[in-house]
Amino acid sequence: KEKKVSKSSIISGAYGYYEASKRTDNSKSIKRKRLNIFLERNHSYPLWIPSNSSKLNDTHKYNPQIIPQGLNLNIFTKVDLYHYDDDNFQRLLSLKAGPELTIGKFKKKFFDYTKLSLYPKTTLAMGNSPFSFDQAVDNHSIEISLKQQLIGALALKYTSEYNLDINSKKFHKFFNKKYELSWNRRAYKFSIYYNLEQKAGGFKFKIYSFKFDGYGDKFK
């Protein structure tokens, strides 16, 4: 953090051997080696910060940390570099920015937490993939995300994108819709999710407090 502005970077690389549908003919399967270099830079500018409690206590049953309430302007810049062993390549530069609003402390029994974000996004693409699954498409959209506490530890999250790419068959339509139902506790989170477009789902289990230092007060 620098003067209340949060900054972060992600750098990663991946190399793999893939078998998937051919971009120019989905009925055919091809095999290729792929190298991917990924770089991301994120900035979060606080626009409104209400007063928040600074310490966890026995009333914080549904989260491992204090909920950071407020309104932020978030800016994301991402570069994806793909190279395939048949000399195909993709160079992608993605930019998105928009507001993120978080209200509620996730402490009460009903509707005490809401998180909403809207991110207009654009992607500048060069080159093509031999595969259909990782080809850059739908390059202009608005990302929408809403997470809402329902009752107690139970929360529902919905994410989607509104297509603004005039070259897309999904122009002016919502796509990539995903639902996630989670059970949130201070020490762990369990969730199930389903992506309507991919017709695929699964579950996640996350454990917190691996940096736990000492025994706190017991609570139910």
Secondary structure, DSSP 8 states (H G I E B T S, - for coil): -BTTBEEEEEEEEEEEEEEEEETTEEEEEEEEEEEEEEEEEEEEEEEE------S--TT--S-SS----EEEEEEEEEEEEEEETTS-EEEEEEEEEEEEEEE--S-SSBS--EEEEEEEEEEEEEEE-SBSTT-----EEEEEEEEEEEETTEEEEEEEEEE--TTSTTTTSEEEEEEEEEEE-SSEEEEEEEETTTTEEEEEEEE--TT--S------
